Amino acid sequence: MINVENIHKSFGSLEVLKGVNLHVSSREIVSLMGPSGAGKTTLLQIIGTLDTPDSGRVLIDGIDVLALKERKMAEFRNRKLGFVFQFHQLLPEFTAVENVMMPALIGGLSFGDARKKAMHLLDFLGLKNRTDHKPSELSGGEKQRVAVARAIINNPSVLLADEPSGSLDSHNRAELHTLFSDLRDQFGLTIFIVTHDEELASKSDRIIHIKDGTINV
């Protein structure tokens, strides 16, 4: 599902990624671990088409995503990729269901269909009674589950998670660990996680280590 080929990335004179190669199979859950500054988030952002490398290729489901024109790349990102971040990135002025609906509306789904689908996902994630609450009225764990619902509303092939348990307490971290497995089984997702959380990583199918800009499998 994900093939990364010889990715190099520098910021000024600092080479952050030094010829990274990796492969993630369909429906696999893979965790990427490494010290701060090792290039984890940079690699995730390149895979997610949020950043571009200096050289190399990223193929997702056989598509050379970095070769796409800007509009096609944005469409691909909206339809095929889901993102979960450490601090949720929810829009504070909108309710939980409205936040979840956003990618579907951007993707062209009608308001009614987007709301119906968002409500179904929030129910699946145990948030049936929190749909009309704004982020300020939700706990950290609830906000993260809203963010997960938003990430998967367009039925992506790949879920990319950047330190998803970083702002959660131990109880909510444990729930998130189980949730990723449930998402893979229920929706057929391929899940790529950047994390410092050894317990979360241990629940993955495979752990990849990155250090000094190179992959150590």
FIKOLZA-1660 file (N, C-alpha, C; in steps of 0.1 Angstrom, whole numbers, plus 5000, padded with zeros to 4 digits):
% residues 217
   i   px   py   pz ch aa at
   1 5008 4988 5000  A  M  N
   1 5000 5000 5000  A  M CA
   1 5009 5013 5000  A  M  C
   2 5019 5013 5008  A  I  N
   2 5029 5024 5008  A  I CA
   2 5043 5019 5004  A  I  C
   3 5048 5026 4994  A  N  N
   3 5062 5023 4991  A  N CA
   3 5070 5036 4991  A  N  C
   4 5080 5037 4999  A  V  N
   4 5088 5049 5000  A  V CA
   4 5102 5046 4994  A  V  C
   5 5106 5053 4984  A  E  N
   5 5119 5049 4977  A  E CA
   5 5129 5061 4977  A  E  C
   6 5140 5058 4984  A  N  N
   6 5152 5067 4984  A  N CA
   6 5148 5081 4987  A  N  C
   7 5141 5084 4997  A  I  N
   7 5137 5098 5001  A  I CA
   7 5148 5105 5008  A  I  C
   8 5152 5116 5002  A  H  N
   8 5161 5126 5008  A  H CA
   8 5154 5139 5011  A  H  C
   9 5157 5145 5023  A  K  N
   9 5151 5158 5026  A  K CA
   9 5161 5166 5035  A  K  C
  10 5164 5178 5031  A  S  N
  10 5172 5187 5039  A  S CA
  10 5165 5200 5042  A  S  C
  11 5168 5205 5053  A  F  N
  11 5164 5219 5057  A  F CA
  11 5177 5227 5058  A  F  C
  12 5180 5235 5048  A  G  N
  12 5192 5242 5047  A  G CA
  12 5204 5232 5046  A  G  C
  13 5213 5233 5055  A  S  N
  13 5225 5224 5055  A  S CA
  13 5222 5211 5063  A  S  C
  14 5211 5210 5069  A  L  N
  14 5208 5199 5077  A  L CA
  14 5200 5188 5069  A  L  C
  15 5206 5176 5067  A  E  N
  15 5200 5166 5060  A  E CA
  15 5192 5157 5070  A  E  C
  16 5179 5158 5069  A  V  N
  16 5170 5151 5079  A  V CA
  16 5167 5137 5075  A  V  C
  17 5165 5135 5062  A  L  N
  17 5162 5121 5057  A  L CA
  17 5173 5118 5047  A  L  C
  18 5179 5106 5048  A  K  N
  18 5191 5103 5041  A  K CA
  18 5189 5090 5033  A  K  C
  19 5180 5091 5023  A  G  N
  19 5178 5079 5014  A  G CA
  19 5169 5068 5021  A  G  C
  20 5158 5073 5026  A  V  N
  20 5149 5064 5033  A  V CA
  20 5141 5055 5023  A  V  C
  21 5140 5042 5027  A  N  N
  21 5132 5033 5019  A  N CA
  21 5123 5025 5029  A  N  C
  22 5111 5023 5026  A  L  N
  22 5102 5015 5035  A  L CA
  22 5090 5010 5027  A  L  C
  23 5084 4999 5032  A  H  N
  23 5072 4993 5025  A  H CA
  23 5062 4990 5036  A  H  C
  24 5050 4994 5034  A  V  N
  24 5039 4990 5043  A  V CA
  24 5028 4983 5035  A  V  C
  25 5025 4971 5039  A  S  N
  25 5015 4963 5032  A  S CA
  25 5001 4968 5035  A  S  C
  26 4992 4964 5026  A  S  N
  26 4978 4967 5028  A  S CA
  26 4973 4961 5041  A  S  C
  27 4965 4969 5048  A  R  N
  27 4959 4965 5061  A  R CA
  27 4969 4962 5072  A  R  C
  28 4981 4967 5070  A  E  N
  28 4992 4965 5081  A  E CA
  28 4992 4977 5090  A  E  C
  29 4994 4975 5102  A  I  N
  29 4996 4986 5112  A  I CA
  29 5011 4987 5115  A  I  C
  30 5018 4998 5112  A  V  N
  30 5032 4999 5113  A  V CA
  30 5035 5012 5122  A  V  C
  31 5043 5010 5132  A  S  N
  31 5047 5022 5140  A  S CA
  31 5062 5026 5137  A  S  C
  32 5064 5039 5135  A  L  N
  32 5077 5044 5133  A  L CA
  32 5082 5051 5146  A  L  C
  33 5093 5046 5151  A  M  N
  33 5099 5051 5164  A  M CA
  33 5113 5056 5161  A  M  C
  34 5117 5066 5170  A  G  N
  34 5130 5071 5170  A  G CA
  34 5131 5083 5178  A  G  C
  35 5143 5088 5181  A  P  N
  35 5145 5100 5190  A  P CA
  35 5140 5112 5183  A  P  C
  36 5137 5123 5191  A  S  N
  36 5133 5136 5185  A  S CA
  36 5144 5141 5176  A  S  C
  37 5139 5146 5164  A  G  N
  37 5148 5151 5154  A  G CA
  37 5153 5140 5145  A  G  C
  38 5148 5128 5146  A  A  N
  38 5153 5117 5137  A  A CA
  38 5146 5118 5123  A  A  C
  39 5136 5126 5122  A  G  N
  39 5129 5127 5109  A  G CA
  39 5116 5120 5108  A  G  C
  40 5110 5116 5119  A  K  N
  40 5098 5108 5119  A  K CA
  40 5086 5116 5113  A  K  C
  41 5084 5128 5118  A  T  N
  41 5073 5136 5114  A  T CA
  41 5075 5141 5099  A  T  C
  42 5087 5144 5096  A  T  N
  42 5090 5149 5082  A  T CA
  42 5087 5137 5073  A  T  C
  43 5090 5125 5076  A  L  N
  43 5087 5114 5067  A  L CA
  43 5072 5112 5066  A  L  C
  44 5065 5113 5077  A  L  N
  44 5050 5111 5077  A  L CA
  44 5044 5122 5068  A  L  C
  45 5049 5134 5069  A  Q  N
  45 5043 5145 5061  A  Q CA
  45 5046 5144 5047  A  Q  C
  46 5057 5138 5043  A  I  N
  46 5060 5135 5029  A  I CA
  46 5051 5124 5024  A  I  C
  47 5050 5113 5032  A  I  N
  47 5041 5103 5028  A  I CA
  47 5026 5108 5026  A  I  C
  48 5022 5117 5034  A  G  N
  48 5009 5123 5034  A  G CA
  48 5008 5135 5024  A  G  C
  49 5018 5137 5016  A  T  N
  49 5018 5148 5006  A  T CA
  49 5016 5162 5012  A  T  C
  50 5020 5163 5025  A  L  N
  50 5019 5176 5031  A  L CA
  50 5033 5184 5030  A  L  C
  51 5043 5176 5025  A  D  N
  51 5056 5182 5023  A  D CA
  51 5062 5174 5011  A  D  C
  52 5072 5180 5005  A  T  N
  52 5079 5173 4994  A  T CA
  52 5093 5171 4997  A  T  C
  53 5099 5159 4992  A  P  N
  53 5113 5156 4994  A  P CA
  53 5122 5163 4984  A  P  C
  54 5134 5163 4987  A  D  N
  54 5144 5168 4977  A  D CA
  54 5145 5158 4965  A  D  C
  55 5144 5146 4968  A  S  N
  55 5145 5135 4958  A  S CA
  55 5138 5123 4964  A  S  C
  56 5135 5113 4955  A  G  N
  56 5128 5101 4959  A  G CA
  56 5114 5100 4955  A  G  C
  57 5107 5089 4957  A  R  N
  57 5093 5087 4953  A  R CA
  57 5085 5081 4964  A  R  C
  58 5072 5084 4964  A  V  N
  58 5063 5078 4973  A  V CA
  58 5051 5073 4965  A  V  C
  59 5049 5060 4966  A  L  N
  59 5038 5054 4959  A  L CA
  59 5028 5049 4969  A  L  C
  60 5015 5053 4967  A  I  N
  60 5005 5048 4976  A  I CA
  60 4994 5041 4967  A  I  C
  61 4992 5028 4970  A  D  N
  61 4983 5020 4962  A  D CA
  61 4987 5021 4947  A  D  C
  62 5000 5021 4944  A  G  N
  62 5005 5021 4931  A  G CA
  62 5006 5035 4924  A  G  C
  63 5001 5045 4931  A  I  N
  63 5001 5059 4925  A  I CA
  63 5013 5067 4930  A  I  C
  64 5021 5072 4921  A  D  N
  64 5032 5081 4924  A  D CA
  64 5027 5095 4928  A  D  C
  65 5024 5096 4941  A  V  N
  65 5016 5107 4946  A  V CA
  65 5024 5121 4945  A  V  C
  66 5037 5121 4946  A  L  N
  66 5044 5133 4945  A  L CA
  66 5045 5138 4931  A  L  C
  67 5042 5130 4921  A  A  N
  67 5042 5134 4907  A  A CA
  67 5028 5140 4903  A  A  C
  68 5018 5140 4911  A  L  N
  68 5005 5145 4908  A  L CA
  68 5006 5161 4908  A  L  C
  69 4997 5166 4899  A  K  N
  69 4996 5181 4899  A  K CA
  69 4989 5185 4912  A  K  C
  70 4990 5198 4916  A  E  N
  70 4985 5203 4929  A  E CA
  70 4971 5199 4931  A  E  C
  71 4962 5201 4922  A  R  N
  71 4948 5199 4924  A  R CA
  71 4945 5184 4925  A  R  C
  72 4951 5176 4917  A  K  N
  72 4950 5161 4918  A  K CA
  72 4955 5156 4931  A  K  C
  73 4966 5162 4936  A  M  N
  73 4972 5158 4948  A  M CA
  73 4963 5161 4960  A  M  C
  74 4956 5173 4959  A  A  N
  74 4947 5176 4970  A  A CA
  74 4935 5167 4970  A  A  C
  75 4930 5163 4958  A  E  N
  75 4919 5154 4957  A  E CA
  75 4923 5140 4963  A  E  C
  76 4935 5136 4959  A  F  N
  76 4940 5123 4964  A  F CA
  76 4941 5123 4980  A  F  C
  77 4946 5134 4985  A  R  N
  77 4948 5135 4999  A  R CA
  77 4934 5135 5006  A  R  C
  78 4924 5141 5001  A  N  N
  78 4911 5142 5007  A  N CA
  78 4904 5129 5006  A  N  C
  79 4906 5121 4996  A  R  N
  79 4899 5109 4994  A  R CA
  79 4906 5096 4999  A  R  C
  80 4919 5096 4998  A  K  N
  80 4927 5084 5001  A  K CA
  80 4934 5084 5014  A  K  C
  81 4937 5096 5020  A  L  N
  81 4945 5097 5032  A  L CA
  81 4937 5103 5043  A  L  C
  82 4939 5097 5055  A  G  N
  82 4933 5103 5067  A  G CA
  82 4944 5106 5077  A  G  C
  83 4942 5117 5084  A  F  N
  83 4953 5122 5093  A  F CA
  83 4948 5124 5107  A  F  C
  84 4956 5119 5117  A  V  N
  84 4953 5121 5131  A  V CA
  84 4965 5127 5138  A  V  C
  85 4964 5139 5144  A  F  N
  85 4975 5146 5150  A  F CA
  85 4974 5145 5165  A  F  C
  86 4986 5149 5171  A  Q  N
  86 4986 5148 5186  A  Q CA
  86 4976 5157 5193  A  Q  C
  87 4975 5169 5187  A  F  N
  87 4966 5179 5194  A  F CA
  87 4953 5181 5186  A  F  C
  88 4948 5171 5180  A  H  N
  88 4935 5170 5174  A  H CA
  88 4932 5179 5162  A  H  C
  89 4936 5192 5163  A  Q  N
  89 4934 5201 5152  A  Q CA
  89 4919 5202 5148  A  Q  C
  90 4910 5202 5158  A  L  N
  90 4896 5204 5156  A  L CA
  90 4893 5219 5156  A  L  C
  91 4883 5223 5148  A  L  N
  91 4879 5237 5147  A  L CA
  91 4870 5240 5159  A  L  C
  92 4875 5250 5167  A  P  N
  92 4868 5252 5180  A  P CA
  92 4854 5257 5179  A  P  C
  93 4851 5264 5168  A  E  N
  93 4837 5270 5166  A  E CA
  93 4827 5260 5161  A  E  C
  94 4831 5248 5158  A  F  N
  94 4821 5239 5152  A  F CA
  94 4819 5227 5162  A  F  C
  95 4808 5221 5161  A  T  N
  95 4805 5209 5170  A  T CA
  95 4813 5197 5165  A  T  C
  96 4812 5186 5173  A  A  N
  96 4819 5174 5169  A  A CA
  96 4814 5169 5156  A  A  C
  97 4801 5168 5154  A  V  N
  97 4796 5163 5141  A  V CA
  97 4800 5172 5129  A  V  C
  98 4800 5185 5131  A  E  N
  98 4804 5194 5121  A  E CA
  98 4818 5193 5117  A  E  C
  99 4827 5191 5127  A  N  N
  99 4841 5188 5125  A  N CA
  99 4843 5176 5116  A  N  C
 100 4836 5165 5120  A  V  N
 100 4837 5153 5113  A  V CA
 100 4832 5154 5098  A  V  C
 101 4822 5162 5096  A  M  N
 101 4816 5164 5083  A  M CA
 101 4825 5171 5073  A  M  C
 102 4835 5179 5078  A  M  N
 102 4842 5188 5069  A  M CA
 102 4849 5181 5057  A  M  C
 103 4857 5171 5059  A  P  N
 103 4863 5165 5047  A  P CA
 103 4853 5159 5037  A  P  C
 104 4842 5154 5042  A  A  N
 104 4832 5149 5033  A  A CA
 104 4825 5160 5025  A  A  C
 105 4823 5171 5031  A  L  N
 105 4817 5182 5023  A  L CA
 105 4827 5188 5013  A  L  C
 106 4840 5188 5017  A  I  N
 106 4850 5193 5008  A  I CA
 106 4851 5183 4996  A  I  C
 107 4849 5170 4999  A  G  N
 107 4850 5160 4989  A  G CA
 107 4837 5159 4980  A  G  C
 108 4827 5168 4983  A  G  N
 108 4816 5168 4974  A  G CA
 108 4803 5161 4978  A  G  C
 109 4804 5155 4990  A  L  N
 109 4792 5148 4996  A  L CA
 109 4781 5159 5000  A  L  C
 110 4769 5156 4998  A  S  N
 110 4758 5165 5002  A  S CA
 110 4758 5167 5017  A  S  C
 111 4752 5178 5022  A  F  N
 111 4752 5181 5036  A  F CA
 111 4745 5169 5044  A  F  C
 112 4734 5165 5039  A  G  N
 112 4726 5155 5046  A  G CA
 112 4733 5142 5046  A  G  C
 113 4740 5138 5035  A  D  N
 113 4747 5125 5035  A  D CA
 113 4759 5126 5044  A  D  C
 114 4766 5138 5044  A  A  N
 114 4778 5139 5052  A  A CA
 114 4774 5139 5067  A  A  C
 115 4763 5145 5071  A  R  N
 115 4759 5145 5085  A  R CA
 115 4755 5130 5089  A  R  C
 116 4748 5123 5080  A  K  N
 116 4744 5110 5083  A  K CA
 116 4756 5101 5086  A  K  C
 117 4766 5102 5077  A  K  N
 117 4778 5094 5078  A  K CA
 117 4786 5098 5090  A  K  C
 118 4787 5111 5093  A  A  N
 118 4794 5115 5105  A  A CA
 118 4788 5110 5118  A  A  C
 119 4774 5111 5118  A  M  N
 119 4767 5106 5130  A  M CA
 119 4770 5091 5132  A  M  C
 120 4770 5083 5121  A  H  N
 120 4772 5069 5122  A  H CA
 120 4786 5066 5128  A  H  C
 121 4796 5074 5123  A  L  N
 121 4810 5072 5128  A  L CA
 121 4811 5076 5143  A  L  C
 122 4805 5086 5147  A  L  N
 122 4806 5091 5160  A  L CA
 122 4799 5080 5170  A  L  C
 123 4788 5075 5165  A  D  N
 123 4782 5064 5172  A  D CA
 123 4791 5052 5174  A  D  C
 124 4797 5048 5163  A  F  N
 124 4807 5037 5163  A  F CA
 124 4818 5039 5173  A  F  C
 125 4822 5052 5174  A  L  N
 125 4833 5055 5183  A  L CA
 125 4829 5059 5197  A  L  C
 126 4816 5056 5200  A  G  N
 126 4811 5058 5214  A  G CA
 126 4808 5072 5217  A  G  C
 127 4805 5081 5207  A  L  N
 127 4803 5095 5210  A  L CA
 127 4789 5099 5206  A  L  C
 128 4779 5090 5206  A  K  N
 128 4766 5093 5202  A  K CA
 128 4760 5104 5209  A  K  C
 129 4763 5106 5222  A  N  N
 129 4757 5116 5230  A  N CA
 129 4765 5129 5231  A  N  C
 130 4776 5130 5223  A  R  N
 130 4785 5141 5223  A  R CA
 130 4786 5148 5210  A  R  C
 131 4777 5145 5200  A  T  N
 131 4778 5150 5187  A  T CA
 131 4776 5165 5186  A  T  C
 132 4768 5171 5194  A  D  N
 132 4766 5185 5193  A  D CA
 132 4774 5193 5203  A  D  C
 133 4784 5187 5209  A  H  N
 133 4793 5194 5217  A  H CA
 133 4805 5200 5210  A  H  C
 134 4809 5212 5214  A  K  N
 134 4821 5218 5207  A  K CA
 134 4834 5212 5214  A  K  C
 135 4845 5213 5207  A  P  N
 135 4858 5208 5213  A  P CA
 135 4861 5212 5227  A  P  C
 136 4857 5224 5231  A  S  N
 136 4860 5229 5245  A  S CA
 136 4852 5221 5255  A  S  C
 137 4841 5214 5251  A  E  N
 137 4832 5207 5260  A  E CA
 137 4836 5192 5260  A  E  C
 138 4846 5188 5253  A  L  N
 138 4850 5174 5252  A  L CA
 138 4863 5171 5260  A  L  C
 139 4864 5159 5264  A  S  N
 139 4876 5155 5271  A  S CA
 139 4887 5152 5260  A  S  C
 140 4899 5150 5265  A  G  N
 140 4910 5148 5255  A  G CA
 140 4908 5135 5247  A  G  C
 141 4903 5125 5253  A  G  N
 141 4900 5112 5246  A  G CA
 141 4889 5114 5237  A  G  C
 142 4879 5121 5240  A  E  N
 142 4867 5124 5231  A  E CA
 142 4872 5132 5219  A  E  C
 143 4880 5142 5221  A  K  N
 143 4885 5150 5210  A  K CA
 143 4893 5141 5201  A  K  C
 144 4901 5132 5206  A  Q  N
 144 4909 5124 5197  A  Q CA
 144 4900 5115 5189  A  Q  C
 145 4889 5109 5195  A  R  N
 145 4880 5101 5187  A  R CA
 145 4873 5109 5177  A  R  C
 146 4869 5121 5180  A  V  N
 146 4863 5130 5169  A  V CA
 146 4873 5131 5158  A  V  C
 147 4886 5134 5161  A  A  N
 147 4896 5135 5151  A  A CA
 147 4897 5123 5143  A  A  C
 148 4896 5111 5149  A  V  N
 148 4897 5098 5142  A  V CA
 148 4885 5097 5132  A  V  C
 149 4873 5100 5137  A  A  N
 149 4861 5100 5128  A  A CA
 149 4863 5109 5116  A  A  C
 150 4868 5121 5119  A  R  N
 150 4870 5130 5108  A  R CA
 150 4880 5125 5098  A  R  C
 151 4890 5118 5103  A  A  N
 151 4901 5112 5094  A  A CA
 151 4896 5101 5085  A  A  C
 152 4885 5094 5089  A  I  N
 152 4881 5082 5082  A  I CA
 152 4868 5084 5074  A  I  C
 153 4862 5096 5075  A  I  N
 153 4848 5098 5069  A  I CA
 153 4848 5096 5054  A  I  C
 154 4859 5098 5047  A  N  N
 154 4859 5096 5033  A  N CA
 154 4864 5082 5029  A  N  C
 155 4864 5073 5038  A  N  N
 155 4869 5059 5035  A  N CA
 155 4883 5059 5029  A  N  C
 156 4893 5065 5036  A  P  N
 156 4906 5065 5030  A  P CA
 156 4912 5051 5030  A  P  C
 157 4922 5049 5022  A  S  N
 157 4930 5037 5022  A  S CA
 157 4940 5036 5033  A  S  C
 158 4945 5048 5036  A  V  N
 158 4957 5049 5046  A  V CA
 158 4953 5059 5057  A  V  C
 159 4956 5056 5069  A  L  N
 159 4955 5065 5081  A  L CA
 159 4969 5068 5086  A  L  C
 160 4972 5081 5086  A  L  N
 160 4985 5085 5091  A  L CA
 160 4983 5092 5104  A  L  C
 161 4990 5087 5114  A  A  N
 161 4988 5093 5128  A  A CA
 161 5002 5097 5134  A  A  C
 162 5002 5110 5138  A  D  N
 162 5015 5116 5143  A  D CA
 162 5013 5118 5158  A  D  C
 163 5020 5110 5165  A  E  N
 163 5020 5110 5180  A  E CA
 163 5005 5111 5185  A  E  C
 164 4997 5102 5181  A  P  N
 164 4982 5103 5184  A  P CA
 164 4979 5101 5199  A  P  C
 165 4988 5095 5206  A  S  N
 165 4985 5093 5221  A  S CA
 165 4993 5103 5229  A  S  C
 166 5000 5112 5223  A  G  N
 166 5009 5121 5230  A  G CA
 166 5002 5130 5240  A  G  C
 167 4990 5134 5238  A  S  N
 167 4983 5143 5247  A  S CA
 167 4972 5136 5256  A  S  C
 168 4973 5122 5256  A  L  N
 168 4962 5115 5263  A  L CA
 168 4967 5109 5276  A  L  C
 169 4958 5107 5286  A  D  N
 169 4962 5100 5298  A  D CA
 169 4962 5085 5295  A  D  C
 170 4966 5077 5306  A  S  N
 170 4969 5063 5304  A  S CA
 170 4956 5056 5300  A  S  C
 171 4945 5059 5305  A  H  N
 171 4932 5053 5302  A  H CA
 171 4929 5055 5287  A  H  C
 172 4930 5067 5282  A  N  N
 172 4926 5070 5269  A  N CA
 172 4937 5065 5259  A  N  C
 173 4949 5064 5263  A  R  N
 173 4960 5058 5255  A  R CA
 173 4956 5043 5252  A  R  C
 174 4952 5036 5263  A  A  N
 174 4949 5022 5261  A  A CA
 174 4937 5020 5252  A  A  C
 175 4927 5029 5253  A  E  N
 175 4915 5029 5244  A  E CA
 175 4919 5031 5229  A  E  C
 176 4929 5041 5227  A  L  N
 176 4933 5044 5214  A  L CA
 176 4941 5032 5208  A  L  C
 177 4948 5025 5216  A  H  N
 177 4956 5013 5211  A  H CA
 177 4946 5003 5205  A  H  C
 178 4935 5000 5213  A  T  N
 178 4925 4991 5208  A  T CA
 178 4917 4996 5196  A  T  C
 179 4915 5009 5196  A  L  N
 179 4908 5015 5185  A  L CA
 179 4915 5013 5171  A  L  C
 180 4928 5015 5171  A  F  N
 180 4935 5013 5158  A  F CA
 180 4933 4999 5152  A  F  C
 181 4933 4989 5161  A  S  N
 181 4931 4975 5156  A  S CA
 181 4916 4974 5151  A  S  C
 182 4907 4980 5158  A  D  N
 182 4893 4979 5154  A  D CA
 182 4891 4986 5141  A  D  C
 183 4898 4997 5139  A  L  N
 183 4896 5005 5126  A  L CA
 183 4902 4997 5114  A  L  C
 184 4913 4990 5117  A  R  N
 184 4918 4982 5106  A  R CA
 184 4909 4971 5102  A  R  C
 185 4903 4964 5112  A  D  N
 185 4894 4953 5110  A  D CA
 185 4881 4957 5104  A  D  C
 186 4876 4969 5109  A  Q  N
 186 4863 4973 5104  A  Q CA
 186 4863 4980 5090  A  Q  C
 187 4874 4988 5088  A  F  N
 187 4874 4996 5076  A  F CA
 187 4885 4992 5066  A  F  C
 188 4893 4982 5069  A  G  N
 188 4903 4977 5060  A  G CA
 188 4915 4987 5058  A  G  C
 189 4917 4995 5069  A  L  N
 189 4927 5006 5068  A  L CA
 189 4942 5000 5069  A  L  C
 190 4951 5007 5062  A  T  N
 190 4965 5006 5064  A  T CA
 190 4969 5018 5073  A  T  C
 191 4975 5015 5084  A  I  N
 191 4978 5025 5094  A  I CA
 191 4993 5027 5097  A  I  C
 192 4997 5039 5095  A  F  N
 192 5012 5043 5097  A  F CA
 192 5012 5053 5109  A  F  C
 193 5019 5049 5120  A  I  N
 193 5019 5057 5132  A  I CA
 193 5033 5062 5135  A  I  C
 194 5035 5075 5137  A  V  N
 194 5047 5080 5143  A  V CA
 194 5045 5081 5158  A  V  C
 195 5053 5075 5166  A  T  N
 195 5050 5076 5181  A  T CA
 195 5063 5074 5189  A  T  C
 196 5063 5079 5201  A  H  N
 196 5072 5076 5212  A  H CA
 196 5067 5066 5221  A  H  C
 197 5054 5063 5220  A  D  N
 197 5047 5054 5229  A  D CA
 197 5050 5040 5227  A  D  C
 198 5058 5034 5235  A  E  N
 198 5062 5020 5233  A  E CA
 198 5051 5010 5234  A  E  C
 199 5041 5013 5243  A  E  N
 199 5030 5004 5244  A  E CA
 199 5021 5004 5232  A  E  C
 200 5019 5016 5226  A  L  N
 200 5011 5017 5214  A  L CA
 200 5019 5010 5202  A  L  C
 201 5032 5012 5201  A  A  N
 201 5040 5006 5191  A  A CA
 201 5039 4991 5192  A  A  C
 202 5039 4986 5204  A  S  N
 202 5039 4971 5207  A  S CA
 202 5026 4964 5201  A  S  C
 203 5016 4972 5200  A  K  N
 203 5003 4967 5195  A  K CA
 203 5003 4967 5179  A  K  C
 204 5013 4972 5173  A  S  N
 204 5014 4973 5159  A  S CA
 204 5018 4959 5153  A  S  C
 205 5016 4957 5140  A  D  N
 205 5021 4945 5134  A  D CA
 205 5036 4945 5133  A  D  C
 206 5042 4957 5132  A  R  N
 206 5056 4959 5129  A  R CA
 206 5061 4972 5134  A  R  C
 207 5073 4973 5140  A  I  N
 207 5079 4985 5144  A  I CA
 207 5091 4988 5135  A  I  C
 208 5092 5000 5130  A  I  N
 208 5103 5005 5122  A  I CA
 208 5110 5016 5130  A  I  C
 209 5124 5015 5131  A  H  N
 209 5131 5025 5138  A  H CA
 209 5139 5034 5129  A  H  C
 210 5139 5047 5132  A  I  N
 210 5146 5057 5124  A  I CA
 210 5156 5064 5133  A  I  C
 211 5168 5066 5129  A  K  N
 211 5178 5073 5136  A  K CA
 211 5187 5080 5127  A  K  C
 212 5190 5093 5130  A  D  N
 212 5199 5101 5121  A  D CA
 212 5195 5100 5107  A  D  C
 213 5182 5100 5104  A  G  N
 213 5177 5101 5091  A  G CA
 213 5177 5089 5082  A  G  C
 214 5180 5077 5089  A  T  N
 214 5180 5064 5082  A  T CA
 214 5171 5054 5089  A  T  C
 215 5166 5045 5081  A  I  N
 215 5157 5035 5087  A  I CA
 215 5165 5023 5091  A  I  C
 216 5162 5018 5103  A  N  N
 216 5167 5005 5108  A  N CA
 216 5155 4996 5112  A  N  C
 217 5153 4986 5103  A  V  N
 217 5141 4978 5105  A  V CA
 217 5144 4968 5116  A  V  C
% end
